[in-house]
């Protein structure tokens, strides 16, 4: 497969299905941000973290490729007029979302209750987790804006929403595992 095609030299790119759109199109921004998130998760996975979290992140990275494929598909080209799928695009399932919920619940059970917001940081792995969470929230915002214009399977939005929650709780778990101090944000009162 040739890496450069020169077809994007004038600022457009092709969606799955062949439709060409500007590279600044919200659809491109949406799946590009999912790709950025996936890269950040790769960096997080490369840290010294527990094997279970490492394997869970690998599963999530695979699902983000699926999610990116959904976002990269022209909805008009994805379906035939009779409602059947034209393109064989993978799906995000209810079980994919439930896996994130199960992981969140299991980690939360081992953590002290949260009483304040927590400042990101404390350890490099924890910081990478918080950066990934922020990128995930941006991907969710972009996907939500795209959904308003051109609806797609809403499980994509649910997955991104749950994933940002997962990454927040994972950051707390990694803080505990790595014995990093969680610094609570306590607003200063102005007099």
N, C-alpha and C positions, 0 to 999 in steps of 0.2 A: 504494500500500500504506500503510495507516494504521500509524503507529509505535506508538501506544498502543491496547491492546485492552481493558484493565481486567480481563482474565481472570486475571491473576496477583495481583490486589489482596488475595487472602486467603492468599498465600504458597505457591501451587502454580504449576506451569508444565506445558506439554504437550510430550511427546516426539514425535519423528516416529512416526506411527502413531496419535496421539491420546491415548495414556495420560497421565493427569495424575499428577504426583509432586510432593512437597514441594520447594521451591527449595533446600533443604539436602541433598537426596538425593545420594549419592556419584556418581551418573551425571551430575548437573548440575555438581557440583564438578569432575568429570573433564573434561567438554568445556568448562567455563568456564575451567579452567586452560589448556587448549589454546588457547582464544581469547586469554587473557592472554599466552601465549607468542607467538602470532601478532602481537599488538600490539607486543610488545617487539622482534620481528624487523623490524617496520615501522620502528621507531625506529632500529634498527641499520642497516637499508637506507638510511635517510635521511642517514647519515654519509658523510664523504668516504672511500669505500672503492673498491677496484678494480671495474671493470665486470663481470668474471666473477663475483666474489662477490656483487655486487648482483643479477645475473641468477639466480644459484643460489638466493639467498634468496627471490626472487620465486617460483621454482618450489616451494620449500619452503613458502612461505605458502599457495600454492594447495593443496598436499597436506595442510596442516593443516586447511583447510576440509573436505576429504574426511574426514580423521580425525575431526574434530568431528562430522560428519554420522553417521558410524558409531557414535560414542559416544552421540549424541543419539537413537538409534533403539531403541525397545523391541524386544528380540529376539523376543518372542512375536508381535509384530505384523509383523515383517519377513518372516517365512516363512509360506507356506501349509502346510496339514497334509500335503500330498504332497511337501514339501521344496523347492518352488519359491519364488523370491523374490516377495513381495507388493509390496514397495517397491523402487523403482529407486534404490538407494543406491550411489554410486561405491565403489570399492575401493582399498586400498593394495596395490600389486603388488610382486613380488620385484624388479622393475626399479627401482622407487622406492627401495628399500633399497640396491640395488647402486649407484645413482647417488651416494648419500651415502658409501658405502664407497670409490668411485672418487675422489670429491672429497677424502676424508680422506687416501687414499694419495698423491694428487698433491701436496697441501699438505705432508704429512709428509716427502716426498722433498726438499723445498726448505728444511727446517728443521733446525737442529742437534739432535742427540739430547737427549732430556730426561733429566736425571739427578736432579732433585729436583721436588717439588711447586712450583707457581708461585703467588705471591700475585696475586689478581685486581687489575687496575688498570694504570696506566701511560699510558693515553690514554682519552679518553671513548669512542671506538668499541670499544676493547678491553673496557672496563668494561661497556658495553651487551651485548657478546657474552657475557661471564661471567654477567651477570644473566639473559640469555636461557637460558643453559645450566642455571642453577639452577632457573628456572621449568620448563624441560623435564624436569628430574629429578623435580620435584614432580608434574608431569602424568603422568610415567611411574609414580610410586608410586601415585597415585590410580587410574590406569587398571589397574594390576596388582591393586589391591584390588578394583576392580569386576569384573575378569576372574575372580577367585576366586568371586564371587557369581553372576555372570551372564556366562558366557564369550561372547566375540566373536572375530572373526578375529585370531589372534595376531600377524599382520603389523603390527597397530597398535602392539603392545608393542615389536616389533622395530624399527619405524620410530622410535619415541620414544627407544629405547636408542641407536640409531645416530646420531640427530640430536644428542643431548647430546654424543656423542663428536665429531661434526662441529663443533659450536659451540666445544668446547675447542680443537680444532686450528685452527679459524678464528681464535680469539683469539690464538693463538701466531703465526699467519701475519700477522694485522693488526699485532701488536706489531713484527714484523720489517719489514713494509711501511712502518709509520708511525715507525719508528726509536724505538719506546718501549722502555724498559728492562724486561726481565723480572726480577722479584725472586724469587729462589729462597727457599723456606721451608726453613730449616735449624734443626731443633729445638735449643733451648738446653738444655744439660745442667745439671741442678740438683745442687749439692753439699751 
